[in-house]
């Protein structure tokens, strides 16, 4: 049997090399497809390899009667309707390790840029100004970093923060305290993160419990000198509440790589706000990371379709379900 693999997003060519080198697979990979193109092509697909640009919702799944597998080249699967996929017996897998270092390094870059006003100082000097006093910063050494979500990325950020002589505390209800302690990190409750941290960085999944966890009420518990970094999911932050707090001086600044709507609308309350720096979802955008996640996603497809070997399954309920 020959399986058809559709790649509707732009992935690294090495992933396509993995797929095309295997007997039993045909591959369609035209580059970034429009939604209309995806809907027109998905009906013939047994598997998809996607990044974050393609929205695999109920409409797309309904148009894909042969689809059995979706491989996400990356960790987040917010763009996939997992409930509908599971109902239809479509297995969703991801590549949680490949983006770890890239995201941790970008997070730390945002933290340093936020602490030292690097983007604003660069822009000022580019405009012919010399404003040293306007960009007085703070050191990371001795500051408390609160990490929300102590998985792979959170732990990688912690290692770098400890090298900068920061005190690191973390919140994660699924991580044992001894694992954190072995890394030199204190595991605390969420309120302690809010109250004690000089910097807060978010590395948790988006769930009903974490959606808009940075909001008026949680900000009220924080130090007015707090700086917030989000390179995880934009919807973890209530943007209107954070913008209001920054304008009022209740939050010293924020660095954001992700937004509830991407690209953000022109009236996004945080874009261009003094004290806020932002990047267009670049945390995983290194050549190194894109090679790793793309190749791993392709190998997941090969192993699942041709060997029946399923790894990194995010909806295990789909295994064994007869496709709709």
Secondary structure, 3 states (H helix, E strand, C coil): CCEEEECCCCCCHHHHHHHHCCCCEEEECCCCCCHHHHHHHHHHCCEEEECCCCCECHHHHHCCCCCCEEEECCCCCCCECHHHHHHCCCEEECCCCCCHHHHHHHHHHHHHHHHHCHHHHHHHHHCCCCCCHHHCCCCCCCCEEEEECCCHHHHHHHHHHHHCCCEEEEECCCCCHHHHHHCCCEECCHHHHHHHCCEEEECCCCCCCCCCCECHHHHHCCCCCCEEEECCCHHHECHHHHHHHHHCCCCCEEEECCCCCCCCCCCCCCCCCCCEEECCCCCCCCHHHHHHHHHHHHHHHHHHHHHCCCCCECCHHHCCCCCC
